[in-house]
Amino acid sequence: MNDESFVAGSYYQNNYSKEQNQQFAVQFDAITLEMAGYLEQGLGYDSIEMQQAVQKHYDFCLQFWTPNRETYKSLAMSYVLPTGFNETYEGYRKGLGKYIYDAVSHFADTTLS
């Protein structure tokens, strides 16, 4: 097992090029900044704007795997638990992890099967 390509607790292996990973980082940052902006504006997690941003997040995830309702909500749970995801989102704006969790849960419950 290559420690640089294995994420503990998962089967994800990063077999992408440096350029692809840089592009993923740019996409992730743009989506996250959009979501943080909606939180800053006081929009609800179920607002049209935030749900459209969650659709972008879901589409971003589709580049790596195809989550269903439960697995997408499970991913979002890692945004509120003490994980690297939570640290990343909270680094953008305090409360962003919970805001995205709520928005993803709503999206999953109303859109995914």
Backbone as CSV, one residue per row, in Angstrom:
resi,resn,N_x,N_y,N_z,CA_x,CA_y,CA_z,C_x,C_y,C_z
1,MET,0.852,-1.184,0.000,0.000,0.000,0.000,0.887,1.232,0.000
2,ASN,0.575,2.175,-0.851,1.306,3.437,-0.932,0.643,4.443,-0.006
3,ASP,1.338,4.868,1.051,0.760,5.754,2.048,0.329,7.096,1.473
4,GLU,0.930,7.539,0.383,0.576,8.824,-0.204,-0.720,8.772,-1.002
5,SER,-1.163,7.604,-1.385,-2.366,7.512,-2.208,-3.522,6.836,-1.488
6,PHE,-3.350,6.483,-0.230,-4.394,5.782,0.493,-4.952,6.677,1.583
7,VAL,-6.265,6.831,1.613,-6.936,7.588,2.651,-7.459,6.589,3.666
8,ALA,-7.005,6.711,4.901,-7.407,5.772,5.946,-8.924,5.688,6.029
9,GLY,-9.423,4.465,6.170,-10.852,4.260,6.298,-11.594,4.244,4.976
10,SER,-10.872,4.228,3.879,-11.553,4.211,2.590,-10.757,3.376,1.598
11,TYR,-11.305,3.263,0.423,-10.626,2.555,-0.648,-10.200,3.510,-1.754
12,TYR,-10.269,4.799,-1.480,-9.917,5.802,-2.482,-8.409,5.814,-2.693
13,GLN,-8.022,5.689,-3.923,-6.616,5.824,-4.279,-6.499,6.915,-5.325
14,ASN,-5.571,7.804,-5.105,-5.384,8.930,-6.004,-4.431,8.529,-7.124
15,ASN,-5.014,8.209,-8.265,-4.235,7.838,-9.442,-4.274,8.933,-10.502
16,TYR,-4.577,10.151,-10.078,-4.687,11.269,-11.000,-3.345,11.986,-11.138
17,SER,-3.174,12.671,-12.241,-1.943,13.427,-12.467,-1.927,14.669,-11.578
18,LYS,-0.768,15.261,-11.481,-0.617,16.499,-10.705,-1.546,17.578,-11.262
19,GLU,-1.619,17.675,-12.561,-2.472,18.674,-13.206,-3.951,18.425,-12.912
20,GLN,-4.358,17.162,-12.958,-5.749,16.830,-12.643,-6.067,17.186,-11.190
21,ASN,-5.169,16.853,-10.291,-5.384,17.174,-8.878,-5.462,18.681,-8.657
22,GLN,-4.657,19.440,-9.373,-4.720,20.894,-9.267,-6.063,21.417,-9.761
23,GLN,-6.566,20.833,-10.846,-7.869,21.249,-11.363,-8.988,20.882,-10.382
24,PHE,-8.898,19.721,-9.768,-9.885,19.332,-8.752,-9.876,20.334,-7.602
25,ALA,-8.683,20.757,-7.192,-8.564,21.719,-6.091,-9.210,23.055,-6.463
26,VAL,-9.035,23.484,-7.693,-9.645,24.733,-8.159,-11.170,24.602,-8.156
27,GLN,-11.684,23.482,-8.646,-13.137,23.248,-8.672,-13.697,23.220,-7.250
28,PHE,-13.008,22.486,-6.362,-13.452,22.373,-4.971,-13.485,23.746,-4.312
29,ASP,-12.443,24.533,-4.522,-12.365,25.854,-3.918,-13.495,26.752,-4.400
30,ALA,-13.786,26.719,-5.689,-14.853,27.563,-6.242,-16.214,27.188,-5.647
31,ILE,-16.488,25.910,-5.544,-17.757,25.455,-4.968,-17.835,25.844,-3.494
32,THR,-16.752,25.648,-2.776,-16.732,25.949,-1.345,-16.893,27.446,-1.097
33,LEU,-16.219,28.272,-1.879,-16.360,29.719,-1.730,-17.791,30.169,-2.030
34,GLU,-18.414,29.547,-3.019,-19.813,29.869,-3.322,-20.697,29.538,-2.126
35,MET,-20.518,28.363,-1.555,-21.317,27.955,-0.401,-21.065,28.866,0.799
36,ALA,-19.811,29.201,1.037,-19.475,30.099,2.150,-20.134,31.462,1.953
37,GLY,-20.195,31.908,0.721,-20.862,33.171,0.424,-22.339,33.139,0.762
38,TYR,-22.982,32.028,0.487,-24.407,31.908,0.810,-24.627,31.879,2.318
39,LEU,-23.739,31.230,3.034,-23.827,31.245,4.495,-23.646,32.669,5.006
40,GLU,-22.666,33.356,4.469,-22.391,34.745,4.858,-23.597,35.643,4.588
41,GLN,-24.306,35.391,3.486,-25.492,36.179,3.129,-26.702,35.826,3.989
42,GLY,-26.596,34.747,4.752,-27.707,34.331,5.597,-28.758,33.511,4.872
43,LEU,-28.415,32.967,3.709,-29.372,32.130,2.984,-29.517,30.792,3.690
44,GLY,-30.700,30.251,3.686,-30.953,28.964,4.306,-30.294,27.831,3.533
45,TYR,-30.025,26.740,4.231,-29.421,25.580,3.574,-30.311,25.028,2.466
46,ASP,-31.611,25.315,2.550,-32.554,24.821,1.561,-32.910,25.872,0.501
47,SER,-32.185,26.993,0.504,-32.451,28.031,-0.501,-32.125,27.500,-1.894
48,ILE,-32.738,28.090,-2.885,-32.493,27.678,-4.268,-31.012,27.794,-4.599
49,GLU,-30.409,28.917,-4.191,-28.999,29.147,-4.500,-28.103,28.079,-3.873
50,MET,-28.338,27.786,-2.605,-27.493,26.797,-1.932,-27.728,25.405,-2.503
51,GLN,-28.952,25.086,-2.826,-29.223,23.769,-3.407,-28.589,23.632,-4.792
52,GLN,-28.512,24.723,-5.534,-27.798,24.684,-6.812,-26.299,24.468,-6.584
53,ALA,-25.760,25.059,-5.525,-24.350,24.847,-5.189,-24.118,23.402,-4.763
54,VAL,-25.058,22.820,-4.034,-24.941,21.408,-3.646,-24.971,20.528,-4.890
55,GLN,-25.777,20.885,-5.873,-25.780,20.125,-7.127,-24.395,20.157,-7.758
56,LYS,-23.738,21.304,-7.720,-22.363,21.401,-8.232,-21.429,20.501,-7.429
57,HIS,-21.611,20.488,-6.120,-20.793,19.634,-5.243,-21.025,18.166,-5.578
58,TYR,-22.277,17.806,-5.755,-22.613,16.422,-6.117,-21.979,16.053,-7.459
59,ASP,-22.104,16.954,-8.431,-21.497,16.719,-9.742,-19.981,16.579,-9.624
60,PHE,-19.377,17.364,-8.754,-17.938,17.251,-8.496,-17.621,15.856,-7.957
61,CYS,-18.406,15.386,-7.010,-18.195,14.051,-6.430,-18.320,12.956,-7.486
62,LEU,-19.180,13.163,-8.472,-19.386,12.154,-9.515,-18.127,11.867,-10.327
63,GLN,-17.147,12.748,-10.243,-15.878,12.499,-10.922,-15.111,11.343,-10.276
64,PHE,-15.471,11.016,-9.022,-14.739,10.019,-8.248,-15.573,8.808,-7.868
65,TRP,-16.853,8.994,-7.658,-17.752,7.912,-7.261,-19.183,8.393,-7.449
66,THR,-20.146,7.468,-7.338,-21.556,7.799,-7.504,-22.295,7.528,-6.200
67,PRO,-22.423,8.559,-5.376,-23.115,8.362,-4.106,-24.632,8.291,-4.279
68,ASN,-25.252,7.481,-3.444,-26.713,7.472,-3.365,-27.109,8.352,-2.170
69,ARG,-28.377,8.346,-1.816,-28.861,9.195,-0.729,-28.055,8.974,0.559
70,GLU,-27.933,7.733,0.958,-27.282,7.449,2.243,-25.778,7.717,2.213
71,THR,-25.111,7.343,1.127,-23.659,7.548,1.092,-23.305,9.030,0.956
72,TYR,-24.127,9.794,0.270,-23.862,11.237,0.156,-24.054,11.912,1.508
73,LYS,-25.100,11.515,2.225,-25.316,12.053,3.567,-24.200,11.611,4.526
74,SER,-23.699,10.416,4.351,-22.583,9.948,5.180,-21.331,10.779,4.921
75,LEU,-21.074,11.086,3.661,-19.956,11.969,3.350,-20.141,13.302,4.060
76,ALA,-21.331,13.857,3.962,-21.598,15.151,4.588,-21.443,15.095,6.104
77,MET,-21.705,13.949,6.708,-21.527,13.815,8.156,-20.071,14.095,8.536
78,SER,-19.151,13.738,7.642,-17.732,13.985,7.939,-17.409,15.479,7.926
79,TYR,-18.330,16.307,7.475,-18.122,17.749,7.474,-18.390,18.363,8.843
80,VAL,-19.109,17.625,9.716,-19.392,18.139,11.057,-18.614,17.395,12.149
81,LEU,-18.159,16.196,11.845,-17.351,15.444,12.804,-15.909,15.960,12.779
82,PRO,-15.131,15.655,13.808,-13.734,16.129,13.821,-12.874,15.367,12.814
83,THR,-12.915,15.825,11.575,-12.177,15.201,10.474,-11.430,16.283,9.705
84,GLY,-10.627,15.858,8.765,-9.957,16.798,7.883,-10.942,17.606,7.056
85,PHE,-12.053,16.977,6.661,-13.085,17.714,5.917,-13.616,18.869,6.752
86,ASN,-13.948,18.576,8.009,-14.465,19.621,8.889,-13.449,20.745,9.054
87,GLU,-12.206,20.388,9.262,-11.164,21.410,9.413,-11.052,22.270,8.158
88,THR,-11.148,21.645,7.008,-11.069,22.396,5.755,-12.222,23.379,5.640
89,TYR,-13.440,22.903,5.827,-14.601,23.785,5.688,-14.617,24.877,6.751
90,GLU,-14.287,24.520,7.979,-14.264,25.521,9.045,-13.149,26.549,8.805
91,GLY,-12.128,26.154,8.042,-11.075,27.086,7.677,-11.553,28.155,6.714
92,TYR,-12.559,27.831,5.937,-13.158,28.817,5.038,-14.029,29.795,5.825
93,ARG,-14.866,29.224,6.700,-15.766,30.048,7.508,-16.329,29.198,8.632
94,LYS,-16.351,29.776,9.835,-16.902,29.056,10.989,-18.366,28.712,10.715
95,GLY,-18.712,27.459,10.966,-20.082,27.003,10.762,-20.364,26.444,9.380
96,LEU,-19.384,26.526,8.478,-19.619,26.079,7.104,-19.827,24.568,7.019
97,GLY,-19.114,23.798,7.820,-19.279,22.346,7.780,-20.711,21.923,8.077
98,LYS,-21.304,22.505,9.115,-22.688,22.179,9.498,-23.666,22.674,8.438
99,TYR,-23.419,23.845,7.906,-24.278,24.415,6.860,-24.296,23.502,5.633
100,ILE,-23.128,23.041,5.213,-23.058,22.147,4.057,-23.692,20.799,4.392
101,TYR,-23.460,20.311,5.599,-24.098,19.052,6.008,-25.615,19.157,5.878
102,ASP,-26.184,20.225,6.423,-27.637,20.406,6.351,-28.110,20.508,4.903
103,ALA,-27.358,21.235,4.083,-27.744,21.414,2.681,-27.647,20.110,1.900
104,VAL,-26.586,19.357,2.125,-26.407,18.072,1.439,-27.494,17.090,1.884
105,SER,-27.792,17.068,3.169,-28.839,16.164,3.662,-30.179,16.490,3.019
106,HIS,-30.497,17.774,2.929,-31.744,18.186,2.285,-31.749,17.770,0.812
107,PHE,-30.648,18.041,0.122,-30.513,17.682,-1.291,-30.691,16.178,-1.472
108,ALA,-29.998,15.415,-0.657,-30.059,13.946,-0.770,-31.470,13.442,-0.521
109,ASP,-32.129,13.978,0.501,-33.486,13.517,0.827,-34.510,13.899,-0.228
110,THR,-34.274,15.000,-0.929,-35.269,15.465,-1.905,-34.919,15.122,-3.350
111,THR,-33.688,14.663,-3.592,-33.244,14.469,-4.970,-32.762,13.049,-5.275
112,LEU,-32.074,12.430,-4.333,-31.434,11.144,-4.593,-32.275,9.974,-4.102
113,SER,-32.023,8.826,-4.682,-32.736,7.622,-4.237,-31.790,6.667,-3.553
